[in-house]
Amino acid sequence: MPNYKNPNFFNQRPDDTNFDLIYKPGQATPFSGIYRCTSCGFEVVSTQGHPLPPTEICPNHSRGWKCDHGAVRWQLVAAAIHLKANA
């Protein structure tokens, strides 16, 4: 679960269905933010347009991550908000 210090920097979006969608490894990242593996909970940061991590099984996430669950699927848990500067 992402940690944070100041809740003023986060907006809760209970009706935003983008947080309910599940993505496959290597699929283009739809929104910049933090994605969580639905099998084991490992989290990654991915930038919009770049591929989500391509690993197909949880033990390949990271050498330090102890997990032997199944297929990797990614779910958005925290989206970055990109604001345009006022001209």
DSSP file (Angstrom, degrees, kcal/mol; ACC not computed):
  #  RESIDUE AA STRUCTURE BP1 BP2  ACC     N-H-->O    O-->H-N    N-H-->O    O-->H-N    TCO  KAPPA ALPHA  PHI   PSI    X-CA   Y-CA   Z-CA
    1    1 A M              0   0    0      0, 0.0    42,-0.1     0, 0.0    41,-0.0   0.000 360.0 360.0 360.0 133.4    0.0    0.0    0.0
    2    2 A P        -     0   0    0      0, 0.0     2,-0.3     0, 0.0    32,-0.0  -0.338 360.0-142.3 -61.4 142.1    1.4    3.4   -0.8
    3    3 A N        +     0   0    0     -2,-0.0     2,-0.3     0, 0.0     0, 0.0  -0.779  22.8 174.5-102.2 150.8    2.5    5.5    2.2
    4    4 A Y        -     0   0    0     -2,-0.3     6,-0.0     1,-0.1     0, 0.0  -0.990  27.2-157.6-152.0 157.1    2.1    9.2    2.4
    5    5 A K  S    S+     0   0    0     -2,-0.3    -1,-0.1     1,-0.2     0, 0.0   0.832  83.0  46.1-100.6 -45.3    2.6   11.9    5.0
    6    6 A N    >   -     0   0    0      1,-0.1     3,-1.8     2,-0.0    -1,-0.2  -0.871  58.1-166.0-110.3 108.0    0.3   14.7    3.9
    7    7 A P  G >  S+     0   0    0      0, 0.0     3,-1.6     0, 0.0    -1,-0.1   0.641  81.6  79.7 -66.1 -12.3   -3.3   13.7    2.9
    8    8 A N  G 3  S+     0   0    0      1,-0.3    -2,-0.0     3,-0.0     0, 0.0   0.687  86.7  59.4 -66.9 -15.9   -3.8   17.2    1.3
    9    9 A F  G <  S+     0   0    0     -3,-1.8     2,-0.4     2,-0.0    -1,-0.3   0.392  99.5  69.5 -92.1   3.5   -1.8   15.9   -1.7
   10   10 A F    <   -     0   0    0     -3,-1.6     2,-0.4    -4,-0.1    68,-0.0  -0.945  60.2-159.7-126.4 143.4   -4.3   13.1   -2.4
   11   11 A N        -     0   0    0     -2,-0.4     2,-0.4     2,-0.0    -3,-0.0  -0.983  18.7-135.0-118.9 129.9   -7.9   13.0   -3.6
   12   12 A Q        -     0   0    0     -2,-0.4    -2,-0.0     1,-0.1     0, 0.0  -0.714  19.0-173.8 -83.9 133.3  -10.2   10.0   -3.0
   13   13 A R    >   +     0   0    0     -2,-0.4     3,-1.5     1,-0.1     6,-0.2  -0.653  12.6 167.1-126.7  72.9  -12.1    9.0   -6.1
   14   14 A P  T 3  S+     0   0    0      0, 0.0    -1,-0.1     0, 0.0    -2,-0.0   0.737  79.4  47.3 -64.1 -22.8  -14.5    6.2   -5.0
   15   15 A D  T 3  S+     0   0    0      2,-0.0     2,-0.9     3,-0.0    -2,-0.0   0.421  81.0 110.8 -98.4   1.8  -16.5    6.5   -8.3
   16   16 A D    X   -     0   0    0     -3,-1.5     3,-1.4     1,-0.2     4,-0.1  -0.674  49.1-166.8 -81.9 107.1  -13.6    6.4  -10.7
   17   17 A T  G >> S+     0   0    0     -2,-0.9     3,-1.7     1,-0.3     4,-0.6   0.585  75.1  83.8 -72.5 -10.2  -13.7    3.1  -12.5
   18   18 A N  G 34 S+     0   0    0      1,-0.3     3,-0.5     2,-0.2    58,-0.4   0.787  86.6  57.8 -61.6 -25.2  -10.2    3.5  -13.8
   19   19 A F  G <4 S+     0   0    0     -3,-1.4    -1,-0.3     1,-0.2    -2,-0.2   0.555 100.6  57.4 -80.7  -7.6   -9.0    2.1  -10.5
   20   20 A D  T <4 S+     0   0    0     -3,-1.7    -1,-0.2    -4,-0.1    -2,-0.2   0.587  83.7 103.4 -95.0 -13.5  -11.0   -1.1  -11.1
   21   21 A L     <  -     0   0    0     -4,-0.6    55,-0.5    -3,-0.5     2,-0.4  -0.394  59.9-145.7 -76.6 148.7   -9.4   -2.0  -14.3
   22   22 A I  E     -A   75   0A   0     53,-0.1     2,-0.3    -2,-0.1    53,-0.2  -0.931  13.1-161.4-117.2 137.5   -6.8   -4.8  -14.5
   23   23 A Y  E     -A   74   0A   0     51,-2.9    51,-3.1    -2,-0.4     3,-0.1  -0.880  13.7-125.6-122.7 150.8   -3.8   -4.8  -16.9
   24   24 A K    >   -     0   0    0     -2,-0.3     3,-1.7    49,-0.2    28,-0.3  -0.553  42.5 -84.6 -89.4 156.0   -1.4   -7.4  -18.2
   25   25 A P  T 3  S+     0   0    0      0, 0.0    -1,-0.1     0, 0.0     3,-0.1  -0.313 115.2  19.7 -57.4 140.3    2.4   -7.3  -18.0
   26   26 A G  T 3  S+     0   0    0     26,-0.9     3,-0.1    27,-0.5     2,-0.1   0.288  90.7 134.3  83.0 -10.8    3.9   -5.3  -20.8
   27   27 A Q    <   -     0   0    0     -3,-1.7    25,-2.8    26,-0.2    -1,-0.3  -0.398  69.8 -90.9 -69.0 148.3    0.7   -3.5  -21.6
   28   28 A A  B     -D   51   0B   0     23,-0.2    -1,-0.1     1,-0.1    22,-0.1  -0.381  44.0-111.6 -61.5 134.3    1.0    0.3  -22.2
   29   29 A T        -     0   0    0     21,-3.1    20,-2.9    18,-0.4    21,-0.1  -0.550  26.0-162.6 -69.6 120.5    0.4    2.2  -19.0
   30   30 A P  S    S+     0   0    0      0, 0.0     2,-0.4     0, 0.0    -1,-0.2   0.826  73.9  18.3 -76.8 -30.9   -2.8    4.1  -19.3
   31   31 A F  S    S-     0   0    0    -13,-0.1    15,-0.1    16,-0.1     2,-0.1  -1.000  83.6-112.6-140.4 135.6   -2.2    6.5  -16.4
   32   32 A S  S    S+     0   0    0     -2,-0.4    48,-3.0    48,-0.2     2,-0.3  -0.468  73.0  78.1 -64.1 137.2    1.0    7.5  -14.7
   33   33 A G  E    S-CB  46  79A   0     13,-2.3    13,-2.5    46,-0.3     2,-0.5  -0.996  81.5 -35.7 161.0-160.9    1.0    6.3  -11.1
   34   34 A I  E     -CB  45  78A   0     44,-2.8    43,-3.0    -2,-0.3    44,-1.4  -0.842  47.7-165.9-100.2 130.5    1.5    3.4   -8.7
   35   35 A Y  E     -CB  44  76A   0      9,-2.9     9,-2.6    -2,-0.5     2,-0.4  -0.924   5.1-151.9-117.9 143.2    0.3   -0.1   -9.8
   36   36 A R  E     -CB  43  75A   0     39,-2.7    39,-1.7    -2,-0.4     2,-0.4  -0.925  21.1-118.2-117.5 136.7   -0.1   -3.1   -7.6
   37   37 A C  E  >  - B   0  74A   0      5,-3.0     4,-2.0    -2,-0.4    37,-0.2  -0.607  19.2-148.9 -70.5 124.7    0.2   -6.7   -8.5
   38   38 A T  T  4 S+     0   0    0     35,-2.8    -1,-0.2    -2,-0.4    36,-0.1   0.653  92.6  53.3 -72.6 -13.6   -3.2   -8.3   -7.8
   39   39 A S  T  4 S+     0   0    0     34,-0.4    -1,-0.2    31,-0.1    31,-0.1   0.873 131.1   0.8 -86.3 -40.3   -1.6  -11.6   -7.0
   40   40 A C  T  4 S-     0   0    0      2,-0.1    -2,-0.2    29,-0.1    32,-0.0   0.555  90.8-111.9-130.8 -11.6    0.9  -10.6   -4.4
   41   41 A G     <  +     0   0    0     -4,-2.0    -3,-0.1     1,-0.3     2,-0.0   0.432  57.4 153.0  94.1  -2.4    0.7   -6.9   -3.6
   42   42 A F        -     0   0    0     -6,-0.1    -5,-3.0     1,-0.1     2,-0.4  -0.386  32.8-146.9 -60.4 139.0    4.1   -5.9   -5.1
   43   43 A E  E     +C   36   0A   0     -7,-0.2     2,-0.3   -42,-0.1    -7,-0.2  -0.880  19.5 178.3-117.8 145.6    3.9   -2.2   -6.2
   44   44 A V  E     -C   35   0A   0     -9,-2.6    -9,-2.9    -2,-0.4     2,-0.5  -0.934  26.4-126.1-136.2 159.2    5.6   -0.4   -9.1
   45   45 A V  E     +C   34   0A   0     -2,-0.3     2,-0.4   -11,-0.2   -11,-0.2  -0.923  32.2 179.4-104.0 133.5    5.6    3.1  -10.5
   46   46 A S  E     -C   33   0A   0    -13,-2.5   -13,-2.3    -2,-0.5     2,-0.4  -0.995  21.0-132.8-138.4 144.3    4.9    3.3  -14.2
   47   47 A T    >   -     0   0    0     -2,-0.4     3,-2.4   -15,-0.2   -18,-0.4  -0.761  38.0 -91.9-100.2 139.1    4.6    6.3  -16.6
   48   48 A Q  T 3  S+     0   0    0     -2,-0.4    -1,-0.1     1,-0.3   -16,-0.1  -0.153 111.8  16.8 -48.5 132.0    1.7    6.8  -19.0
   49   49 A G  T 3  S+     0   0    0    -20,-2.9    -1,-0.3     1,-0.3     3,-0.0   0.101 102.1 105.2  90.1 -21.7    2.5    5.3  -22.4
   50   50 A H  S <  S-     0   0    0     -3,-2.4   -21,-3.1   -21,-0.1    -1,-0.3  -0.569  81.6 -95.6 -86.0 155.6    5.4    3.2  -21.2
   51   51 A P  B     -D   28   0B   0      0, 0.0   -23,-0.2     0, 0.0    -4,-0.2  -0.435  34.3-117.2 -71.8 143.3    4.9   -0.6  -20.8
   52   52 A L        -     0   0    0    -25,-2.8   -26,-0.9   -28,-0.3    -6,-0.1  -0.390  59.9 -65.6 -66.0 157.5    4.0   -2.0  -17.4
   53   53 A P        -     0   0    0      0, 0.0   -27,-0.5     0, 0.0   -26,-0.2  -0.194  48.7-141.6 -50.8 135.2    6.6   -4.3  -16.0
   54   54 A P        +     0   0    0      0, 0.0    -2,-0.1     0, 0.0   -30,-0.0   0.532  56.6 124.5 -82.6  -6.1    6.8   -7.4  -18.3
   55   55 A T        -     0   0    0      1,-0.1    17,-0.1     5,-0.1     3,-0.1  -0.271  44.3-161.0 -59.9 139.2    7.3  -10.1  -15.7
   56   56 A E  S    S+     0   0    0      1,-0.1    16,-1.6    15,-0.1     2,-0.4   0.649  70.5  46.7 -96.4 -18.8    4.7  -12.8  -16.0
   57   57 A I  B >  S-E   71   0C   0     14,-0.2     3,-1.8     1,-0.1    14,-0.2  -0.969  80.9-121.7-130.3 145.3    5.1  -14.4  -12.5
   58   58 A C  G >  S+     0   0    0     12,-1.4     3,-2.4    -2,-0.4     4,-0.4   0.819 104.1  64.5 -54.8 -41.1    5.4  -12.8   -9.1
   59   59 A P  G 3  S+     0   0    0      0, 0.0    -1,-0.3     0, 0.0     3,-0.2   0.717  96.9  60.8 -61.2 -15.6    8.8  -14.2   -8.0
   60   60 A N  G <  S+     0   0    0     -3,-1.8    -2,-0.2     1,-0.2     3,-0.1   0.426  77.9  91.0 -89.2   2.7   10.4  -12.2  -10.9
   61   61 A H  S <  S-     0   0    0     -3,-2.4     2,-0.3     1,-0.3    -1,-0.2   0.970 106.0 -22.0 -57.9 -55.2    9.2   -8.8   -9.5
   62   62 A S    >   -     0   0    0     -4,-0.4     3,-1.3     3,-0.2    -1,-0.3  -0.987  55.6-119.5-158.3 146.2   12.4   -8.2   -7.5
   63   63 A R  T 3  S+     0   0    0     -2,-0.3    -1,-0.1     1,-0.3    -2,-0.1   0.827 116.3  49.9 -61.0 -29.8   15.1  -10.4   -6.0
   64   64 A G  T 3  S+     0   0    0      2,-0.1     2,-0.7    -3,-0.1    -1,-0.3   0.546  88.5  96.2 -85.8  -7.3   14.1   -9.1   -2.5
   65   65 A W    <   -     0   0    0     -3,-1.3     2,-0.9    -6,-0.1    -3,-0.2  -0.755  63.8-153.2 -90.8 116.8   10.4   -9.8   -2.9
   66   66 A K        +     0   0    0     -2,-0.7     2,-0.3     2,-0.0    -3,-0.1  -0.776  42.9 123.3 -92.9 105.3    9.5  -13.2   -1.4
   67   67 A C        -     0   0    0     -2,-0.9    -6,-0.1     2,-0.1   -27,-0.1  -0.977  37.6-175.4-160.1 142.5    6.5  -14.5   -3.2
   68   68 A D        +     0   0    0     -2,-0.3    -2,-0.0   -10,-0.1    -1,-0.0  -0.109  43.6 132.4-134.1  39.5    5.4  -17.6   -5.1
   69   69 A H        -     0   0    0      1,-0.1   -11,-0.3   -12,-0.0     3,-0.1  -0.058  52.6-102.7 -77.5-172.6    2.0  -16.6   -6.3
   70   70 A G        +     0   0    0      1,-0.2   -12,-1.4   -13,-0.1    -1,-0.1   0.430  69.0   0.9 -92.4-137.2    0.7  -16.9   -9.8
   71   71 A A  B     -E   57   0C   0    -14,-0.2     2,-0.4     1,-0.1    -1,-0.2  -0.180  67.1-122.3 -61.5 140.2    0.0  -14.7  -12.8
   72   72 A V        +     0   0    0    -16,-1.6     2,-0.3    -3,-0.1    -1,-0.1  -0.683  34.5 168.4 -85.0 131.7    0.9  -11.0  -12.6
   73   73 A R        -     0   0    0     -2,-0.4   -35,-2.8   -49,-0.1   -34,-0.4  -0.988  23.7-138.2-139.0 140.5   -1.9   -8.5  -13.3
   74   74 A W  E     -AB  23  37A   0    -51,-3.1   -51,-2.9    -2,-0.3     2,-0.4  -0.809  16.0-173.8-107.3 140.9   -1.5   -4.8  -12.5
   75   75 A Q  E     -AB  22  36A   0    -39,-1.7   -39,-2.7    -2,-0.4     2,-0.2  -0.999  29.6-116.2-132.4 133.4   -4.1   -2.5  -11.0
   76   76 A L  E     + B   0  35A   0    -55,-0.5   -41,-0.2    -2,-0.4     3,-0.1  -0.491  37.5 165.4 -67.4 128.3   -3.8    1.3  -10.5
   77   77 A V  E     +     0   0A   0    -43,-3.0     2,-0.3     1,-0.3   -42,-0.2   0.610  69.8  19.8-117.3 -22.3   -3.8    2.3   -6.9
   78   78 A A  E    S- B   0  34A   0    -44,-1.4   -44,-2.8   -68,-0.0     2,-0.4  -0.901  70.5-155.6-150.3 118.7   -2.6    5.9   -7.0
   79   79 A A  E     - B   0  33A   0     -2,-0.3     2,-0.3   -46,-0.2   -46,-0.3  -0.769  15.9-128.8 -98.7 138.8   -2.7    8.1  -10.1
   80   80 A A        -     0   0    0    -48,-3.0     2,-0.6    -2,-0.4   -48,-0.2  -0.627  18.9-141.6 -80.1 141.7   -0.4   11.0  -10.7
   81   81 A I        -     0   0    0     -2,-0.3     2,-0.7     2,-0.0   -48,-0.0  -0.930   8.9-157.1-108.6 122.4   -2.1   14.3  -11.6
   82   82 A H        -     0   0    0     -2,-0.6     2,-0.4   -50,-0.0    -2,-0.0  -0.879  11.1-163.5-101.9 114.7   -0.4   16.4  -14.3
   83   83 A L        -     0   0    0     -2,-0.7     2,-0.3     3,-0.0    -2,-0.0  -0.799  16.2-128.5 -99.8 137.8   -1.4   20.0  -14.1
   84   84 A K        -     0   0    0     -2,-0.4     2,-0.1     1,-0.1     3,-0.0  -0.655  30.3-113.5 -80.5 138.2   -0.8   22.5  -16.9
   85   85 A A        -     0   0    0     -2,-0.3     2,-0.3     1,-0.1    -1,-0.1  -0.452  33.3-107.5 -69.7 142.7    0.9   25.7  -15.8
   86   86 A N              0   0    0      1,-0.1    -1,-0.1    -2,-0.1    -3,-0.0  -0.544 360.0 360.0 -71.8 132.6   -1.2   28.8  -16.0
   87   87 A A              0   0    0     -2,-0.3    -1,-0.1    -3,-0.0    -2,-0.0   0.460 360.0 360.0 -85.9 360.0    0.0   31.0  -18.9
